[in-house]
């Protein structure tokens, strides 16, 4: 693992001897953290950051998706847990817990993820009660910050991210609700689908959401030292687009160039991330100005390598295989991905959806042993295949 390698692959003309790796390790189980770090974070919460630094080393991670590493949790003698990471013991069998702020969360590693109903994760924003309320929604009411205010927040966040990792890897900041994901995160899936059918009113609504994203992108572009940025929009499901492709080309993709522009003007590489099968939109994403794509196993990696060999291609190992597959199945999946991806100079190995608590130590060890070997281009003769 190396911050230098991670930043190098973000730049054009990378031709290194090792394939870079990007992961999101926060979702690992307590058992996996203990195994790969030698630290039990629930027994020694004050060593939580050290544990994840050791995990980052063990997994040879060069790029971190969206954030830095967890900072320390509250030690047993702390007078308050405020200001510390909040961790949970999920081995008690509970499927839902409450945070110290009273929010319901489900398991995500040793942490909690806010319980999402129908795709909503902006739970602090009241869900519109009717279709008319949704179409009239004013995002500035709930996201009123100016560019200057965002910039101050993001500069502080970025320094915190860098400090949590040291020189082990480069943490790439992200914006989760680029465009399509705004109404999904606030309205939920069903209301989004209903609103999306109201062509004129929905078009005006998306313009209001896009203006917030332009503010956020502008603020991030003014943060010193930024080496890369991730824009996330879950455009698709496993079966493909939610709406007809032409709908996205009317309501979503026309906003991307303006959202991407502030970072492009600063020559900050842009990586776009989408869940599901986004194959239908790869050309649209790159045409809007993205330098790279982070995608799941459903997208045809050999086709991307053939058509976009100069792009940053991040993927596309199937997380379900790592969680539920046999060792031979894991070997086949990792080999499939690495042998296809290695033909692109800026290919980055990645598990779609991140490392999760559903992956056993045994399966993770099998994955790591093979991935480490296949990441060495020269040793395996893959560079010129």
Helices and strands as residue ranges (DSSP letters): H 3-9, E 20-23, G 25-27, H 30-37, G 45-47, H 48-58, E 63-66, G 90-92, E 96-98, E 104-108, E 111-114, H 131-135, G 139-141, H 147-165, E 170-175, H 180-187, H 189-196, H 199-221, E 228-232, E 236-237, E 240-241, H 245-251, H 253-265, E 269-273, G 279-281, H 282-287, E 292-294, H 301-307, E 312-317, H 319-324, H 327-341, E 347-351, H 361-374, H 377-380
